[in-house]
């Protein structure tokens, strides 16, 4: 039996030049022995907030989101993100969102493979199901196109079972939703003209890092050109401390 499970979920719309500007695919690696503790914590959160399931994107109240993230941040897990700026796709090379998703999935499993290798563990893969034929197609793609080929940078010996379930029926996928949505909200501008990085910041200690480095490990941009201009991004954060204007007075 595998030691861990990689729970994979997404946030945003990968449609090229439509839908959301940002798309995030997140993998959350949880040791199977730690799952009972996490499930107990999630049940307590649902009871406190009167929620049927934890779905951060559908939970619009800031304080409820904050409680979810704060309480789950105390739990043991590691997560990693592949981040895509959908407005910067080279459609001459990748014209189809489904093809793009396959590449994103490859990058995700590369990082999961590196983490498991360094930790000396194996894992099952569980995808967040969408209830369409795409679920089975993606499982088949992973089994036949990604894992068997060493050139993909993924050690197939580190992975065992691959399945897909809905977040409503498998609560651990709701943890993946929290991590994916927290990352998405740190980049995507909302209807008020802000992005909100505070949720991702609360989970930052769980980001996959290697030799103290998060870049390309816990946070992997699809291509380097998709890295955001951080100065512009910070200007969209209401919680970012603004530079004092020279000559201005304070009271």
C-alpha positions in Angstrom: 0.0 0.0 0.0 1.2 3.5 -0.8 2.4 5.7 2.0 0.7 8.9 0.8 -2.0 10.3 -1.5 -1.5 13.1 -4.0 -4.8 14.9 -4.2 -5.1 17.1 -7.3 -7.5 19.9 -7.9 -7.7 23.1 -9.9 -8.9 26.6 -9.7 -9.7 28.9 -12.6 -10.5 28.3 -16.3 -7.8 27.1 -18.6 -9.6 28.3 -21.6 -7.2 30.2 -23.8 -8.0 33.9 -24.0 -11.4 33.3 -22.3 -12.5 32.7 -18.8 -10.1 33.6 -16.0 -6.7 35.1 -16.6 -5.0 32.7 -14.2 -5.3 28.9 -13.9 -3.8 26.9 -11.0 -3.4 23.1 -10.8 -2.5 22.0 -7.3 -1.3 18.8 -5.8 -1.5 18.2 -2.1 0.5 15.3 -0.7 -0.8 13.8 2.6 0.7 10.9 4.5 -2.1 8.3 4.9 -1.4 8.1 8.7 -2.2 11.8 9.0 -5.5 11.7 7.2 -7.7 10.9 10.2 -6.4 14.0 12.0 -7.1 16.2 9.0 -10.6 14.7 8.5 -11.4 15.4 12.1 -10.3 19.0 11.7 -12.3 19.4 8.5 -15.4 18.0 10.2 -15.0 20.5 13.1 -14.7 23.4 10.6 -17.9 22.3 8.8 -19.8 22.1 12.0 -18.6 25.5 13.2 -19.3 27.3 9.9 -22.5 25.2 9.2 -21.1 24.0 5.8 -22.0 20.8 4.0 -18.6 20.8 2.3 -15.5 23.0 2.3 -15.4 24.8 -1.0 -13.3 28.0 -0.7 -14.4 29.5 -4.0 -18.1 29.1 -3.1 -17.5 30.5 0.4 -17.5 34.2 -0.3 -17.4 35.5 3.3 -13.9 36.7 4.1 -13.9 35.6 7.7 -15.3 32.1 7.0 -12.5 31.7 4.4 -10.0 32.9 7.0 -11.2 30.3 9.6 -11.0 27.5 7.0 -7.4 28.4 6.0 -6.2 29.2 9.5 -7.5 25.9 11.0 -6.2 23.7 8.1 -2.8 25.5 8.2 -2.2 23.6 11.4 -2.5 20.3 9.7 0.4 18.2 8.2 0.6 18.3 4.4 2.7 19.6 1.6 1.4 21.2 -1.6 2.6 22.4 -4.9 1.2 24.6 -7.7 1.6 24.9 -11.5 0.4 28.4 -12.4 -0.7 29.5 -15.9 -1.3 32.9 -17.3 -3.9 31.9 -19.9 -3.5 35.2 -21.7 0.1 34.3 -22.6 -0.4 31.0 -24.3 1.5 30.5 -27.5 -1.5 29.1 -29.4 0.7 28.2 -32.4 2.3 25.6 -30.1 -0.6 24.7 -27.9 -3.9 25.5 -29.6 -6.1 23.3 -27.4 -6.8 23.8 -23.7 -7.0 20.0 -23.2 -3.5 19.6 -24.6 -2.4 22.5 -22.3 -3.9 20.7 -19.3 -1.9 17.6 -20.1 1.3 19.6 -20.0 0.3 21.2 -16.8 -0.5 17.8 -15.3 3.0 16.6 -16.3 4.7 19.5 -14.5 2.5 18.7 -11.4 3.5 15.0 -11.3 7.1 15.8 -11.9 7.1 17.8 -8.6 5.2 15.2 -6.7 7.7 12.6 -7.9 10.6 14.7 -6.7 9.1 15.2 -3.3 8.3 11.5 -2.9 11.7 10.5 -4.1 13.4 12.7 -1.6 11.1 11.6 1.2 11.5 7.9 0.3 7.7 7.3 -0.1 5.1 6.2 -2.6 1.7 7.6 -3.3 -1.7 7.0 -4.8 -3.0 9.7 -7.1 -6.6 11.0 -6.7 -8.0 13.5 -9.1 -11.0 15.8 -8.4 -13.6 14.4 -10.8 -15.7 16.6 -13.0 -18.3 13.9 -13.8 -17.4 13.8 -17.5 -15.6 11.5 -19.8 -12.5 13.7 -19.3 -12.0 12.1 -15.9 -11.3 8.7 -17.4 -9.3 10.2 -20.3 -7.0 11.9 -17.9 -6.4 8.8 -15.8 -5.6 6.9 -19.0 -3.3 9.7 -20.1 -1.4 9.6 -16.9 -1.1 5.8 -16.9 -0.1 5.4 -20.6 1.5 8.7 -21.7 3.1 10.2 -18.6 4.2 7.6 -16.1 5.9 5.0 -18.4 8.3 7.4 -20.1 11.4 8.5 -18.1 11.8 11.5 -20.4 8.8 13.1 -18.7 10.9 13.4 -15.5 8.4 11.3 -13.5 9.4 8.1 -11.6 6.5 5.8 -12.2 7.7 3.5 -9.5 6.7 6.1 -6.9 3.0 6.0 -7.9 0.5 3.2 -7.4 -3.3 3.6 -7.8 -4.9 6.4 -9.9 -8.5 7.3 -9.4 -11.0 10.2 -9.6 -13.7 11.2 -7.1 -15.8 14.3 -6.5 -14.9 16.6 -3.7 -18.4 16.3 -2.4 -17.9 12.5 -1.8 -14.2 12.6 -0.7 -13.4 15.2 1.9 -9.6 15.1 1.4 -10.1 16.6 -2.1 -11.6 19.6 -0.3 -8.2 20.3 1.2 -6.8 20.4 -2.4 -9.6 22.8 -3.3 -8.6 25.1 -0.4 -4.9 25.1 -1.5 -5.7 25.6 -5.2 -8.2 28.4 -4.6 -5.9 30.2 -2.1 -3.3 30.3 -4.8 -5.7 31.4 -7.4 -7.0 34.2 -5.3 -3.5 35.5 -4.8 -3.3 36.2 -8.5 -6.7 36.6 -10.0 -8.2 40.1 -9.7 -11.7 40.0 -8.2 -14.7 42.1 -9.1 -13.6 44.9 -6.8 -10.2 45.2 -8.5 -8.2 43.4 -5.9 -6.3 40.1 -5.5 -6.2 38.5 -2.1 -2.9 36.8 -1.2 -3.6 36.5 2.6 -5.1 32.9 2.3 -2.0 31.7 0.4 0.2 33.5 2.8 -1.4 31.6 5.7 -0.6 28.3 4.0 2.9 29.3 2.9 4.7 27.0 5.3 3.1 24.0 3.5 4.5 24.9 0.1 6.9 22.4 -1.3 10.5 23.7 -1.0 13.8 22.0 -1.9 17.0 23.2 -0.3 15.0 26.2 0.9 13.8 27.1 -2.6 10.1 27.3 -3.4 10.5 28.7 -6.9 10.0 25.9 -9.5 9.1 23.5 -6.7 6.1 24.8 -4.7 5.4 27.4 -7.4 6.0 26.5 -11.0 5.0 28.8 -13.8 4.0 27.1 -17.0 6.7 29.0 -18.8 9.0 31.7 -17.4 7.2 34.4 -19.5 4.1 33.8 -17.4 5.8 35.1 -14.3 3.8 38.2 -13.2 5.2 41.6 -12.7 5.3 41.6 -8.9 5.2 45.3 -8.6 2.0 45.4 -10.6 0.6 42.5 -8.6 1.4 44.1 -5.3 -0.5 47.2 -6.4 -3.6 45.1 -6.6 -3.3 43.9 -3.0 -5.3 45.9 -0.5 -3.2 44.5 2.3 0.1 45.6 0.9 1.8 48.4 2.7 2.0 51.5 0.5 5.1 53.6 0.2 4.8 56.9 2.0 4.6 59.9 -0.4 7.5 62.2 0.1 6.5 65.4 2.0 3.2 63.9 3.1 2.2 64.4 6.8 0.6 62.0 9.1 -1.6 62.5 12.1 
